Amino acid sequence: MEHRYLSFFAFLLSAGGLLAQPVLDSANVDTTGLTFNVFAVTDQGTSNPLLDGANVTWDFSGASTVLVGTAAFAPAHYSPNAGDFPQANWMFQYDILGSTTYNFGILSAAGLEIVSEQYPGPNQVVYSDYRQALVFPFNYLGGYQDDYTPQGGSPMTDLWSYSAYGTIESALDTVENVVKQVSTNGTIVFWSSDPIYPFVTIDPNLGVAVLIPTNVGIDERLREVALTVFPNPVQDQLRVTGTEDLETWAVLDATGRVVLSGQVQGNSGQVIDVRSLNAGMYQFLGQGPAAIGREGFVVTR
């Protein structure tokens, strides 16, 4: 396994600028663990995550989101599956749409390596040569090369760089001292630097997710409402009733990716054209100022 640290300093920075730059370091990991509500972004609006540089402000306040589950960033022994990866001492736990999976990792003073992802489940990946999620310390305009191998797969290489830092403003939260990490595989991660956690993740395959720290599993401000979907299974038009207290909706596939979304229209129920979806299991999620509703359905072809 090779993780060569590359220097991308191409010009001189002022002393004042250097002092303002957040650094990702192992000392800023909360060793007691953190819990989150997970929101999927259904519409990025006018937000521009591609901005790079020093002291950037990323305005995501116009983005539309829907609550899809919870997550935790904590020591591995909290997982009942920790014994399957005794080398791991840290984990990300995701409870999305009623399914719990783990990303197991090795956290050290040198960085965070990923041993497995989405485990256990049909989309699980176990690495024979671990993937490097972070190196410590991670400084502005620094980067590293990550060479990793999935079990039974071919060796792969990604280049990661620390391309920007600044503040993210959103309707969910405002976070300062954010570090932007970008990869040649198209992934962008905005890290809170203290404590360290991935605030916004943009994955070209899975979409955009936002993690909001919380001490509860589900936002207690949101009341669960009962929804009815029919016909189920469905081929072309899905009707959803019980949406009177909801304002936005999204359809997620089995991986948690948003595949359809929109605004709730009227009080007589929502009609959704699902002809563009492949056969499989999906989840309808609706959200309003004080309510949330979810119901699964199956698309047949």
N, C-alpha and C positions, 0 to 999 in steps of 0.2 A: 504494500500500500504506500502510495506516495502523495504527500500533501506539501508541495513546495510553496513557501510563502513568497509572493511576488510583490515588489515595490512598484507602485504606480505613481509615485510623486514625480510630477513632470514640471513643476514650477515652484518657486519660493512662496511660502505662506507667511503672513505677518504673525508676530508673536501673539497679538490679540486674538487672531483667528484660531491659532493653535489652542489657546486656552479655552475657546468656546466649543471645541469639537468633542462630542461625547465619544467615549471609548467603550466597546463591549468587552467586559472582563469577567472572569469567574467570580470575583469578589462581589459582583452585583446580582448574583443568582440568589433568590430567596430560598434558602435551604429547607424551610418548613413547607414549601409548596404553595401554589396559587390555583384558584378556581375561576372559571370564566363562564359567561353566557356567550354562545356562538351565534353570530348573525351572518346570513348570506346576503350579499349585495345583489339585488335583482336588476338594478339600473344604476350605472355609475354617474349618470347625469353629466355635468360639465367638469367633473373632477379630472385632474391630469396627473396620474401617478408617474409619468415619465420625466418629470422635472428633476434635474440633478444640480448639485452644487452645495454651497455652504449657506446655512441659515435659510433654508427653503421653507415656505408655508404651503402645504398641500391642503387645498380646500375640498373636502369630501362632503360638505354639508348638504349638497343637493342630491346625494346618492340615496336610493331607496333600499331598505333592508328588511329582512324578515328573520325572526328568531327561529333557529333550527335545532338548537340543543345546547349542551354544556360541554365543558372541557376542563382538564386539570393538567398542570405542569408540576410534577411532584416526584419524590423518591420512588423507585421502582417497586419497593416492597408493598406499596399500597395496592398493587394490581394482583388479582388472583392468578394471573398467568406469569408472574415474575419468575417462577421456577423453570420456565421453558428457556429463559435467557439469563442464567446465573451471572454472566459477565456484565450485565446491564445494572446500573445503579440509579437510573433516572428514566422517567417515562412521560409521554403525553397521552392522556386518556381522552377519548372523544366519545360522547354519547349523542349520536346524531340520528334522529328519526327512530328512536327506540333500539338502535344497534350500538353496542359498545365495542370499540377497538382501541389498540394501543400502538404507539410508536415507542419502542424501547431504545435507550441510548446509554452511552458512557460519557458522563460529565467529569471533566478533570480540569486542572489549571491550564491545560493546553488547548481545550476546546470541547465541543460536543459532537460525538460520533453517533450515527444512527445504526443500530444493529438490525432492526426490523421495523416495518411499517404496516398499518392496517391489520394488525394481528389480534385475534384470529379471525379469519373470514375468507371469502372467495377472492378478495383482491389483495391478500397479504403478500408482502415481499420480505424475504429474509436475505441478508447480505453476507456472503462469504468474505468479502473485503468491504469493510464498513464504509458508509457514506458520511462525509464530513459536513455537518450542518453549520458549524461555526468554528473559528479559531480564536484563541485568546492570546494576547489582547488584539482586538480588531480595530484598526485606526483608519481615519478618513483617508480615502484614496488608496488604501491597502487592498490586498486581495490574495487569493490562494487557488491552487489547482487541486481539484478533488478527483482522485482515481478510485473507483469503487466497482464492485461486481455483485450482482444479484445471484443467489444460488441458482445454478442451472442456466445462467445467462452469460452474456458476453461482457467483457470489461467495458466500462464507460468512463467518460471524463467530462467534468463540468468546470468552468472557470467562474469563480465568485468574486465580486468586488464590492467595496463600500463606496458607493458613488455619491451619496448625499447625506445631509443631516438637517434637522429642522423641526417643524411643528406640524402635526396633522389636526385639522379642525373638522369635526363631523357632528352630525345630529346626535350621535351616541355618546361621544366623549371628545375632549381635546387633550392631546398628549404632546408634551414638549420633549426635547432632547431625543428625538426619534432618529434611528439610524436606518438608512435605506441600503439593502443588500440586493444585488442583482446577479443573475446567472445567465450563462450563455444558452441554457435550455429554455429561457423565456420566463422563468419564475422571478417574482419580486417579493421580498419580505421586508416589511417595515417593523423594526424591533424597538420596543421600549428599552431604553438603556439602563434604567434603574427604577424598579427591578427589571431584569431581562425577561422579556416574553415577546412572542410574535404578535404584534397589535393588528396588522393587516397582512394577509397573505394573498398574492395574486398568482394563481396557477393556470397556465394556458389550457389545461385539461379539466380542472375542477372549478374554475371561476374564482370569485373574490370572497374571502371570509374575514370577519372582524371579530376579535376576542376582547370582551369587556370584563375586567376583573370584578368578581362578586363573591360574597360569602354564602350565597344560596344557590341551589341547583337550577331553579327557574325563577325568572324575575317575578317577585311577589306582587308587583303592580299589575300584572296581566292576569285577567280572569279567563279560564278555559271555557270556551263555548262549544256546544255540541253541533256538529255538522253532519249532513247527510249527502252522500254522493250517489248518483244513479245516472244511467245504468252502470252496473259494476259486475262483471267486466264491461268495458266500453270499447267501441271501435272508432267513433267519429266525434260525437258531441257529448261532453260530460256536464251534467247539471249539479250544482252545489247549492244546498239550501241551509239556512241558519247563519247567513253572513251579515245580518243586519248591523252588528256592532264592529264589523271589519272594514278596513279601507283599502288595503293592498293584499294581493295574493301572489303565490308562486307555486309552481309544480317542480318537485325535485325528483331526480331519478334515484336508483338504488345506491349510488355512490355519494349522494348528497349534493349533486350538481344541479343548479337551477337551469331548467330547460324551457320553461314558460313563465311569464309573470305579467301582472297588469294591475289595474285599479278595479275595485269592486264597483259594479254598476247597479244602482238601485237596491231595493229591499226585497225584491221578489226572487232572488237567487241569482247565482252566477252561472253562465253558460260558457264553456271552454271548448274550443276546437282542438282536439288531440290527434288529428289525422297526421300530423307531422312527427308523432312520437313512434318509436319502435315498440314492438311488443315487449311487455315486461311490467314490473311493479313500480308504482310511483306514489308520491305523497303530495297531497294538496295542503298548503299552509296559508292561512290568512291571518292578518294582524291589523288591529286598530289601536287607538290611543290607550285603551285599558283592557283589551281583550285579545286572545289568540285562539285559533282553531286549527285542527289538523285532522286529516282523514286519508287513509290509504285507498288506492284503487289499482286495478289491473287493466292494461291495454292489450287487446288481442288483435291479431291480424289473420 
